[in-house]
Amino acid sequence: MSTHTSYRKQALALAISAAVFAPVAAAQDAAVLDKVQVTADRRVENIQDVPVSVSTVSGENLDALASGGADIRFLSGRTPGLNIESSFGRAFPRFYIRGYGNTDFRLNTSQPVSLVYDDVVQENPILKGFPLFDLEQVEVLRGPQGTLFGRNSPAGVVKFNSVKPGEDTTGYAKFSAASYGGVNLEGAVGGGFGEGWSGRVSGLYQHRDDYVDNTYTGEKNAYEGYDEFALRGQLRFESEGFEALLGAHYRNLDGTARLFRANMIQSGTNKPVSGFDRDEIAIDGVNEQELTQFGANARLRWDFDGISVHSITGFETVETYSRGDIDGGYGASFLPVSGPGFIPFASESADGIPEHSQWTQEFRIESNTDAALNWQAGLFYFNEDYKVESFSYDSLAGGAADGYQRIRQTNDSWAAFGAINWDISDSFELRAGVRYTVDNKELTVEDYWNTGFVPCVLLGKCTLSQLAAQEPDGDLSASPEDKKFSWDISGTWKLNEDVNLYARVATGYRGSSIQSAGAFNAKSVAAPETSTSFEAGIKADFWDNRARLNANVFYYEVKDQQLTAVGGSGNANILLNADKSTGQGFELDFQAYLTDSLLVTLGTGYNDTEIKDKNLAVSVCAQCTVTDPLDINGKALINGNALPQAPKWTHNLTARWGMPVGDGGEFYVHTDWVYRSKVNFFLYESVEFTGASYVEGGLRIGYNWNQGAYDLALYGRNITDELAILSGIDFNNLTGMINEPRTVGVEFKAGF
């Protein structure tokens, strides 16, 4: 896409904002912004007082974005610098904050963005796709958060807080029907039942019909449908000086894996081929996905004179299986019939987790006084044990299995941490934290055979012992141990009651990663990576609390960053360490009541990332136009490239206008828009695998009555039906993956 086209899309995104602002009359003096409470420092605080770049999504905005059964990826771009994508569809989201993330699709991979659900870290990437419902708030913390939130958070933390039980009886029921036979049922009920006890149960059911035709088999409405069910239960007990919050949750997903579309990208461009139809695909492989997840947690708090003691225990387990036609087409070039486009060879595979368990335990003690100096300290333990199965199939032989591998990975980690908050004066506060982590991983290959594209196929069926013989040391196991000290320090200067300035320096850490030996690559271990981040900003309420502006500038540096060279003409998945990578930019969050009836929010992020390693080279695509220089082996030298899936610009806008109707009723219009500039899909740069910039919008028109207890709305997601290529597969052909189509629907919600 040309630079002029990119600028036009940015201009469109900003013009939407201008169109909202332009007709606004002089402000009235009734509506004011609510204070936003966050737990960025493990305490409930006003977002304006926390010296870290943090954004929230909650309330009506969260409901509008999730309309129509959208999965967790709907949060992408909804706060500055946040990008989420997936090659597994609804099951395996990959998070990036300020361009810092991990494109690795293996089920034993780690990510530098940590997801914390109800105070429990969700480490395995499959766990991170749990659907969002009955949430109090989503918090996005940018920059290293390792001091208080633990392992694998050098890029930041995405934090979900469920609505807690209370003494008052509250709840809601929501129903929506949408395009493609979409049905969304959601509800919750909770309240007290005497003697300090209260509880809450919430649930979600989502359905969409298959709507994509398989033109190769002639099957109509073959793919892209799903059924998803999730349930959460909470039990709370409160007495003098003690609180216990017990929770359990469950998820079941049965649907379609990600659709890979062969040669959908026009050669020499990053645009879809002429005549591309998102409602059609031509594949000869199987496509299916199943997932079951269960978790439970216990959060206990004891209050004593001047201190509080916390215990947080969490358990998670998940089983999943996902199978897809990786070549995205049918047949192969050496057969009489193949397509669409050039298919060098057939590729069909599946990945699954048949066994998994994660245990976490945290003990934390904190002061709870009004003194100038407050503190907290704790111990954290993490244990994960799971198996990953990888399958390959021969699409040309009726889907017969031609390869299998099972690995087992365990991870034991413990840490000690502490932090202080010191009010040095009425206008200056100092915060600092430290953490020491010990991290042990072990990976073993338990079973392996392959009759496909591997050197030992000449010997017949390639077995586990034959695979080991191909390893340089003959050892298929790996067991790295890492020890790391992390810290952060920040200061807040209160200019007045409404304006704070802050500065923060923080370090982060991600432990070693392991790639098992397989059909296309040898065993590899990536060394730990460390990050150092600098940021400074302003947080201001003004216009008599009708407007709020939070803005910051930042710079970060990652040493020994773990990167994954995914695909390439050799179809390898190789772990690498880059000498260094950097990111710099700014972020802005603005919200204001422009009139008593018009609330507008605007978020903007600019992020310039760069890989700095003069000698790092990676394999390149089979058919695309590479723009990087190549070494003597035909590999791309990636020094100076941006990190993959790291847009320079993100913009988001919401606007809500309401008009009172009758006694206790309101007619309203809510719109939301998101813009993302172009991204590299892979470590190297190429014309075809550069995702073009795009704009996506939503619209909601509704009427609520009885003081908002009832709400009826028409809504649309991706209302312009924008077609965007979000990621690709490069080892075989010009295969792409696309965004969700336009959906429209109607929704009714009743609250009490």
DODRENKOL-692997 format. One record per residue (C-alpha): x, y, z; residue in one letter. Coordinates in pm, whole numbers, padded with zeros to 5 digits, always signed. Layout:
<recs>
XYZa ...
</recs>
This chain:
<recs>
+00000+00000+00000m +00134+00343-00091s +00232+00600+00166t -00042+00827+00035h -00304+00556+00095t -00172+00504+00448s -00197+00876+00516y -00549+00882+00376r -00654+00611+00623k -00498+00798+00914q -00675+01109+00792a -01004+00918+00780l -00958+00801+01138a -00884+01153+01259l -01160+01302+01043a -01412+01085+01223i -01297+01250+01543s -01321+01595+01389a -01671+01522+01264a -01778+01443+01618v -01614+01749+01769f -01722+02004+01508a -02095+02040+01577p -02062+02047+01955v -02216+02346+02124a -02081+02519+02432a -02047+02284+02725a -02301+02269+03000q -02204+02206+03358d -02374+01890+03480a -02200+01580+03345a -01860+01492+03492v -01625+01199+03445l -01626+00924+03704d -01305+00841+03884k -01145+00526+03747v -01010+00283+04003q -00731+00046+03897v -00512-00215+04063t -00194-00148+03867a +00011-00153+04190d -00191-00434+04351r -00387-00172+04550r -00712-00003+04451v -00614+00348+04343e -00732+00635+04127n -00585+00585+03779i -00462+00946+03790q -00237+00872+04088d -00060+00565+03946v +00282+00639+03791p +00248+00400+03500v +00092+00412+03155s -00241+00234+03200v -00569+00236+03008s -00903+00079+03089t -01203-00053+02898v -01525-00100+03091s -01898-00045+03106g -02090+00042+02794e -01776+00061+02579n -01687-00296+02672l -02042-00415+02601d -02047-00244+02261a -01712-00385+02151l -01814-00739+02251a -02145-00725+02064s -02216-01012+01832g -02007-01281+02000g -01663-01132+01940a -01372-01307+02110d -01087-01145+02302i -00931-01006+01983r -01190-00728+01981f -00964-00547+02232l -00693-00506+01968s -00621-00138+01917g -00882-00032+02171r -00612+00108+02396t -00297+00278+02265p -00023+00038+02159g -00220-00285+02205l -00232-00536+01918n -00382-00888+01932i -00377-01147+01653e -00401-01522+01617s -00337-01808+01377s -00562-02033+01592f -00876-01819+01578g -01062-01790+01910r -00830-02026+02097a -00480-01874+02105f -00449-01492+02109p -00104-01336+02074r -00066-01003+02256f +00169-00717+02169y +00217-00399+02372i +00421-00119+02219r +00514-00367+01945g +00672-00606+02194y +00528-00957+02169g +00588-01303+02024n +00467-01443+01690t +00547-01803+01787d +00249-02037+01733f +00380-02335+01933r +00167-02442+02229l +00464-02436+02468n +00564-02082+02380t +00580-01794+02627s +00475-01436+02567q +00624-01112+02704p +00272-00979+02767v +00122-01140+03076s -00251-01195+03115l -00388-01186+03470v -00748-01300+03522y -00890-01231+03869d -00539-01201+04016d -00421-01534+03868v -00165-01537+03587v -00268-01728+03274q +00064-01851+03140e -00009-02094+02857n -00124-01904+02547p -00434-02123+02516i -00549-02006+02862l -00539-01646+02745k -00840-01683+02517g -01100-01721+02795f -01406-01517+02686p -01490-01180+02839l -01822-01151+03021f -01952-01005+03347d -01636-00800+03384l -01592-00497+03603e -01300-00368+03397q -01012-00447+03163v -00679-00284+03250e -00387-00260+03009v -00056-00180+03182l +00221-00080+02942r +00588-00136+03011g +00759-00391+03241p +00541-00506+03533q +00764-00781+03670g +00806-00645+04021t +00449-00703+04134l +00297-00919+03858f +00571-01172+03825g +00721-01367+03544r +00697-01300+03173n +00566-00945+03180s +00851-00736+03032p +00616-00581+02775a +00319-00528+03006g +00010-00683+03157v -00351-00721+03041v -00566-00757+03350k -00929-00872+03373f -01136-00812+03684n -01467-00997+03720s -01766-00841+03894v -01747-00958+04256k -02038-01077+04468p -02196-00827+04706g -02471-00803+04964e -02714-00637+04721d -02898-00859+04476t -02787-00760+04127t -02760-00918+03786g -02852-00897+03422y -02964-01103+03125a -02862-01027+02769k -02969-01177+02437f -02858-01087+02086s -02916-01227+01740a -02679-01137+01459a -02564-01213+01107s -02462-01568+01010y -02706-01716+01258g -02519-01558+01547g -02669-01599+01893v -02523-01453+02210n -02669-01531+02554l -02515-01382+02863e -02626-01330+03218g -02534-01306+03583a -02706-01306+03920v -02563-01247+04262g -02633-01124+04611g -02603-01190+04981g -02760-01474+05174f -02683-01389+05535g -02404-01412+05792e -02146-01244+05568g -02198-01476+05271w -02262-01367+04914s -02227-01526+04575g -02248-01464+04202r -02295-01691+03901v -02245-01571+03545s -02251-01747+03212g -02210-01706+02840l -02321-01897+02532y -02216-01795+02182q -02305-01952+01850h -02241-01876+01486r -02341-02083+01184d -02084-02197+00933d -02098-01955+00640y -01783-02013+00427v -01833-02248+00130d -01570-02501+00025n -01565-02466-00353t -01329-02762-00389y -01561-03018-00227t -01881-02831-00316g -01986-02819+00050e -02194-02514+00134k -02159-02337+00469n -01865-02553+00576a -01653-02330+00802y -01626-02040+01046e -01904-02150+01279g -01863-02219+01649y -02039-02300+01974d -01883-02163+02290e -01999-02196+02648f -01841-02043+02958a -01943-02030+03322l -01806-01856+03630r -01910-01898+03992g -01791-01699+04293q -01852-01735+04666l -01756-01459+04908r -01738-01456+05286f -01670-01145+05493e -01630-01106+05864s -01444-00864+06084e -01083-00868+05968g -01123-01150+05716f -01243-01194+05358e -01247-01504+05139a -01333-01499+04769l -01355-01842+04607l -01402-01880+04234g -01428-02140+03961a -01467-02110+03584h -01524-02337+03285y -01501-02303+02908r -01592-02529+02618n -01533-02438+02253l -01632-02646+01952d -01580-02484+01617g -01361-02405+01323t -00987-02353+01331a -00833-02055+01156r -00887-02058+00780l -00566-02029+00578f -00638-01900+00227r -00386-02003-00038a -00254-01737-00276n -00510-01479-00163m -00240-01209-00175i -00174-01058-00515q +00192-01108-00611s +00394-00788-00594g +00140-00620-00365t -00010-00664-00019n -00366-00656-00153k -00612-00944-00199p -00623-01094-00548v -00891-00963-00781s -01227-01122-00713g -01135-01252-00368f -01447-01364-00180d -01425-01400+00198r -01724-01638+00191d -01539-01901-00014e -01233-02121+00025i -01100-02423-00166a -00925-02679+00055i -00889-03057+00063d -00798-03093+00432g -00990-03118+00759v -01064-02808+00966n -01180-02841+01327e -01113-02711+01676q -01204-02825+02027e -01111-02680+02365l -01207-02746+02727t -01076-02537+03017q -01134-02538+03391f -00990-02324+03666g -01040-02243+04033a -00894-01989+04271n -00904-01883+04634a -00827-01524+04734r -00798-01473+05108l -00727-01155+05305r -00667-01102+05675w -00665-00747+05816d -00470-00676+06132f -00367-00356+06303d -00163-00177+06037g -00111-00471+05801i -00303-00697+05565s -00206-01049+05463v -00309-01194+05127h -00307-01549+04995s -00391-01616+04629i -00411-01978+04512t -00488-02063+04151g -00533-02380+03947f -00584-02402+03570e -00612-02692+03329t -00690-02702+02958v -00725-02958+02681e -00732-02858+02316t -00701-02988+01961y -00690-02777+01646s -00647-02908+01290r -00618-02709+00971g -00521-02721+00605d -00197-02523+00625i -00132-02495+00250d -00474-02329+00221g -00563-02503-00104g -00601-02842-00267y -00373-03085-00447g -00011-03007-00532a +00180-02867-00830s +00296-03211-00945f -00065-03333-00978l -00300-03263-01268p -00532-03061-01044v -00428-02814-00774s -00506-02465-00659g -00603-02198-00606p -00277-02071-00753g +00055-02249-00714f +00062-02518-00441i +00418-02659-00422p +00319-02935-00179f +00030-03027+00046a +00051-02949+00418s -00207-03037+00680e -00133-03043+01052s -00280-03028+01399a -00165-02935+01747d -00313-03027+02082g -00266-03029+02456i -00394-03360+02595p -00276-03296+02954e -00214-02972+03139h -00202-02833+03491s -00092-02499+03631q -00064-02417+04002w +00016-02074+04142t +00050-01958+04499q +00120-01610+04627e +00156-01485+04982f +00169-01110+05019r +00178-00882+05321i +00118-00508+05299e +00080-00210+05525s -00264-00050+05545n -00200+00272+05734t -00220+00642+05648d +00150+00684+05716a +00383+00852+05469a +00561+00523+05404l +00369+00213+05296n +00506-00115+05173w +00426-00463+05051q +00630-00784+05021a +00560-01139+04917g +00652-01481+04784l +00527-01635+04460f +00538-01995+04333y +00448-02119+03985f +00427-02478+03858n +00316-02591+03514e +00324-02944+03371d +00178-03029+03033y +00212-03229+02715k +00187-03102+02358v +00099-03324+02064e +00175-03230+01704s +00027-03422+01410f +00078-03408+01036s -00154-03552+00772y -00134-03634+00403d -00417-03449+00229s -00334-03634-00092l -00397-03969+00077a -00735-03897+00229g -00594-03724+00539g -00392-04022+00659a -00157-03944+00947a +00208-03923+00840d +00372-03774+01147g +00335-03744+01524y +00527-03591+01813q +00453-03564+02185r +00660-03347+02415i +00635-03281+02786r +00734-02948+02938q +00752-02860+03305t +00819-02522+03458n +00891-02447+03823d +00947-02090+03931s +00957-01903+04257w +01016-01540+04342a +01047-01299+04632a +00935-00939+04583f +00879-00612+04765g +00772-00253+04700a +00739+00078+04883i +00526+00390+04842n +00678+00693+05015w +00508+01032+05037d +00821+01241+05070i +00617+01561+05071s +00264+01676+04996d +00358+01712+04630s +00606+01429+04568f +00569+01052+04602e +00838+00791+04539l +00763+00428+04450r +01012+00146+04408a +01003-00230+04377g +01234-00530+04347v +01190-00896+04257r +01424-01195+04249y +01313-01487+04031t +01438-01843+03988v +01295-02016+03680d +01347-02382+03585n +01217-02545+03267k +01252-02893+03132e +01142-03029+02795l +01157-03391+02682t +01039-03558+02362v +00829-03858+02467e +00727-03994+02128d +00799-03918+01765y +00755-04072+01422w +00737-03930+01075n +00711-04064+00721t +00707-03723+00556g +00961-03453+00470f +01253-03553+00694v +01603-03682+00614p +01553-04019+00782c +01249-04092+00563v +01501-04269+00338l +01539-04523+00617l +01166-04576+00636g +00956-04454+00925k +01153-04195+01123c +01145-04293+01490t +01236-04124+01816l +01582-04282+01818s +01645-04178+01458q +01541-03822+01540l +01787-03820+01832a +02061-03944+01600a +02015-03631+01390q +02070-03403+01690e +02427-03271+01726p +02451-03408+02081d +02196-03686+02044g +01996-03540+02332d +01633-03442+02276l +01584-03288+02621s +01666-02941+02754a +01653-02803+03108s +01761-02438+03141p +01769-02265+03480e +01749-01886+03502d +01792-01645+03791k +01707-01280+03756k +01679-00963+03963f +01426-00704+03842s +01342-00359+03972w +01150-00039+03908d +01143+00313+04049i +00901+00596+03982s +00816+00942+04107g +00494+01142+04099t +00485+01521+04124w +00148+01670+04211k +00129+02013+04046l -00217+02067+04191n -00524+01864+04282e -00597+01790+03917d -00257+01751+03749v +00019+01494+03815n +00353+01451+03642l +00532+01118+03667y +00848+00940+03555a +00927+00570+03571r +01222+00341+03502v +01155-00033+03508a +01322-00358+03409t +01157-00677+03292g +01252-01037+03231y +01139-01341+03033r +01292-01681+03100g +01449-01919+02851s +01231-02072+02580s +01273-02418+02431i +01204-02543+02079q +01191-02920+02053s +01356-03109+01769a +01114-03203+01495g +01068-03275+01128a +01198-02937+01012f +01426-02809+01287n +01673-02911+01553a +01631-02855+01924k +01707-02496+02029s +01706-02299+02351v +01670-01921+02349a +01848-01744+02633a +01652-01519+02871p +01566-01169+02753e +01570-00854+02966t +01405-00519+02904s +01461-00171+03042t +01192+00093+02998s +01189+00469+03053f +00872+00673+03046e +00745+01010+03162a +00397+01152+03145g +00119+01375+03262i -00222+01285+03406k -00470+01569+03422a -00835+01628+03496d -00965+01964+03379f -01270+02156+03265w -01434+02102+03604d -01378+01725+03579n -01551+01709+03243r -01230+01615+03062a -00929+01394+03129r -00595+01372+02949l -00326+01113+03015n -00017+01126+02795a +00336+00989+02805n +00658+00941+02609v +00858+00620+02636f +01171+00439+02527y +01254+00074+02587y +01541-00157+02507e +01533-00537+02502v +01859-00728+02525k +01880-01082+02387d +01521-01060+02269q +01372-01398+02191q +01245-01401+01835l +01089-01680+01632t +01172-01726+01266a +00839-01874+01160v +00806-02051+00827g +01026-01947+00539g +01085-02169+00236s +01234-02436+00464g +00918-02441+00682n +01120-02413+01004a +01020-02270+01340n +01348-02156+01492i +01415-01971+01818l +01664-01686+01794l +01813-01425+02024n +01864-01077+01877a +02143-00869+02028d +01899-00589+02097k +01573-00430+01993s +01431-00090+02081t +01100+00092+02084g +01018+00458+02133q +00713+00674+02100g +00422+00831+02284f +00068+00748+02397e -00236+00961+02465l -00570+00886+02630d -00835+01159+02617f -01197+01156+02727q -01443+01439+02772a -01807+01532+02804y -01820+01781+02518l -02180+01842+02615t -02394+01685+02885d -02516+01435+02626s -02198+01370+02425l -01907+01170+02568l -01601+01122+02348v -01285+00916+02408t -00976+00926+02192l -00663+00714+02218g -00347+00747+02011t -00019+00558+02019g +00299+00606+01817y +00564+00337+01842n +00886+00306+01641d +01053-00034+01692t +01383-00159+01553e +01579-00485+01560i +01950-00418+01613k +02169-00715+01519d +02400-00682+01218k +02457-01055+01184n +02106-01192+01237l +01965-01360+00926a +01646-01561+00875v +01496-01777+00602s +01255-01603+00368v +00931-01686+00195c +00889-01924-00096a +00722-01686-00343q +00714-01332-00206c +00916-01020-00290t +01176-00975-00016v +01301-00617+00032t +01578-00692+00285d +01938-00754+00177p +02032-01124+00157l +02343-01299+00280d +02539-01557+00079i +02299-01831+00193n +01995-01646+00065g +01875-01548+00411k +01745-01200+00493a +01954-00971+00709l +01697-00816+00942i +01905-00551+01116n +01701-00229+01126g +01364-00396+01065n +01063-00321+01279a +00942-00594+01513l +00667-00812+01362p +00305-00715+01432q +00425-00375+01560a +00226-00091+01400p +00376+00255+01425k +00035+00414+01474w -00279+00308+01656t -00583+00532+01699h -00913+00457+01870n -01223+00669+01906l -01559+00625+02077t -01846+00870+02092a -02178+00837+02273r -02467+01079+02237w -02789+01044+02433g -03125+01221+02438m -03376+01183+02726p -03712+01042+02622v -04012+01044+02852g -03976+00957+03218d -03652+00763+03271g -03592+00673+02908g -03309+00759+02670e -03238+00729+02301f -02866+00697+02228y -02609+00645+01955v -02269+00488+02026h -01990+00454+01770t -01636+00323+01794d -01348+00327+01547w -00999+00181+01544v -00705+00245+01313y -00386+00042+01280r -00098+00134+01050s +00090-00124+00844k +00280-00413+01009v +00537-00675+00914n +00403-01027+00953f +00750-01179+00987f +01100-01081+01094l +01207-01009+00735y +01039-00745+00522e +00855-00826+00200s +00596-00661-00017v +00330-00931+00011e +00364-01006+00382f +00329-00646+00495t -00016-00599+00644g -00174-00283+00507a -00316-00020+00739s -00687-00038+00802y -00981+00127+00976v -01266-00065+01138e -01577+00079+01297g -01881-00015+01499g -02220+00146+01551l -02489+00096+01813r -02829+00268+01816i -03055+00198+02110g -03318+00294+02360y -03301+00230+02734n -03573+00285+02987w -03663+00245+03354n -03348+00439+03449q -03135+00221+03226g -03254-00113+03363a -03368-00221+03016y -03190-00166+02688d -03280-00252+02328l -03025-00182+02055a -02937-00240+01692l -02565-00279+01634y -02310-00335+01363g -01948-00448+01382r -01703-00370+01102n -01981-00162+00954i -01782-00065+00643t -01710-00437+00577d -01338-00363+00565e -01130-00655+00435l -00791-00671+00606a -00515-00932+00579i -00398-00971+00938l -00127-01238+00908s +00012-01495+00669g +00188-01827+00608i +00500-01792+00397d +00662-02133+00349f +00435-02263+00072n +00254-01985-00112n +00102-01642-00058l -00138-01760+00212t -00322-01505+00425g -00563-01480+00719m -00831-01212+00732i -01042-01016+00976n -01404-01079+01072e -01676-00974+00824p -01944-00714+00885r -02208-00834+01128t -02533-00667+01224v -02768-00764+01503g -03019-00674+01768v -02961-00700+02142e -03183-00678+02449f -03049-00644+02800k -03235-00639+03130a -03061-00551+03453g -03165-00558+03815f 
</recs>
